[in-house]
Amino acid sequence: MKFYFVLTVILAVFLADTVFAERLAVAVPVANIRSGPGTQYPVLWNSEKYFPIQVLKKKGEWYNFKDFEGDQGWVHNSIVNELSTVITRKDRCIIRNGPGPTQDILFIAEKGVPFKVIGTKGHWFNVEHADGDTGWIYKSLIW
């Protein structure tokens, strides 16, 4: 009986760390991504609005996260929210005027461009950039 209790506790701890992959997005025009949980830590890079992050852990009002490339950093909780966003993960991602490969091309997005998701249809995502440009992108091109 004691063995099962210990096994249950070990599994609960392991699964708690694994399941806690909360996905958030930058909610301000430019966010400082820092090397630690505080403004005294150096800025590693800046991220633009709608940049999606996957929270790894929390420390006070700060989130440690990883991004679509696996890079890690810290961001204050006041500049992120639960908005549904995606980011292009390949070079030259085609943004179309409708959900399908025969739809007209509106523009090309390079790797690392974040978008807010405004709808879906099958494997296609209707997205909007922070500058207001909208279109449709295929699921395999985004994270």
N, C-alpha and C positions, 0 to 999 in steps of 0.2 A: 504494500500500500504506500509506504514511504517513497519507494522508487517512482511510482506513477505521479506522486505529488511533485517530486523534484523534476521529473521529465516535463510535466505540465508547466511548471514555472520557467524552465529553460526555454521551452517552445514559445511561451507567452512573451518573454523578453526578446527573443529572436524575431518573432513576428511583429512585435510592436515597432522595432527599428526598421523592419522591412516595409511594413504597410504605411509608415508615416511619410509617404512621398507626396505631400501636398503640393499642388501646382498653382503658382501665383503669377502675376505679371506686373511689370513696372507700370505705375499709374501717373507718372510725371514726365515732362518732356525729356529730361536727362537725369539719370540716377548715377551716383557715385557708388561703384562696387569696391568694397574695402577688403583688406587682408585680415581684419578681425572685427569683433563686435563692438565698435565704438568709433567716434569721429577722430580719435587720436591715432587710429591705424591708417596707414597709407592707402591712397586710392589706387587700385589695380587697373581699372578701366572704367569707362562710362558706358552706360546702356541707354538706349532710347525707349520712348514710350512703347508699350505692348510687348517688351522683351520678356519672354516666358522663362520662369525659373522653377526648379523642383527643390522644395525645401528639404534639407537633410536633418537639421536640428534647429532649436530655438535657444537663445540665451538672452533673457530679459526681453527687450524690445527689438532684438536683432535676429535675423534669419541667416543661417548658413545654408547655402544652396549650391546646386550644380546647374550648368546650362546645357544647351543642346550639344556642345562639344565636350562635355565632361569637366569643363573648367569650374573651379569653386571660388566662392567669394561670400561676402557678408553684405547685407542690405538692411536698412532700418524698416521696421514694419509699417511706418507711416507713408512710405512711398510705393507700396505694392498693394494689389487687391486681387480678388478672385475672378477677375475678368477672363473669359475664354480667349486665349491667344495662341498663335503658332509662329514659327520662325522658319525661313527657308534654310534647308540644310544641304543644298546642292548649288553649284554654279549655274547661272542662266536658267532660272525657273520661269516658265511661261505662265503669265497671268492672262486668262481669257475672259471674254464677255459673257460667257455662260458655262454651265457644267457639262463639258464634253470636249473631246480632242479635235472636233471639227469646228468648234466655235472660233471666232476671230481672236487674234492675239491683241491684247490691249497694251501690255508692256512686259519687259523682262526684269525679273528681280534677281540680284546677285545673292550669293550665300550670306546668311546672317541678317536678313531683313525681317523684322517682326511685323505681324499683322493681328488685328482684332478679328475674331471669327463672328460673322453676322448671320451665318446660316450654313446648312449643309444639304447636299443632295447626293445620296450614294457615297461614293468615294471622293466627291468634290466638295471643297470648302469655299464658301463665299466670304471674302476677306476685305478688310479695310485698313489701309495704312494710316499712320498718324497725320499725314498730309492730306488725307481725304480721298486718295485714289482707291478705287474698289475693283474687284474682279473675282475670278474663280481660279483656284489652284488645286492640283491633284494631290491626294493624300500622301503618296510616296515622296513628294518633294519637301515635306514639312515635318517639323518636330513639335 
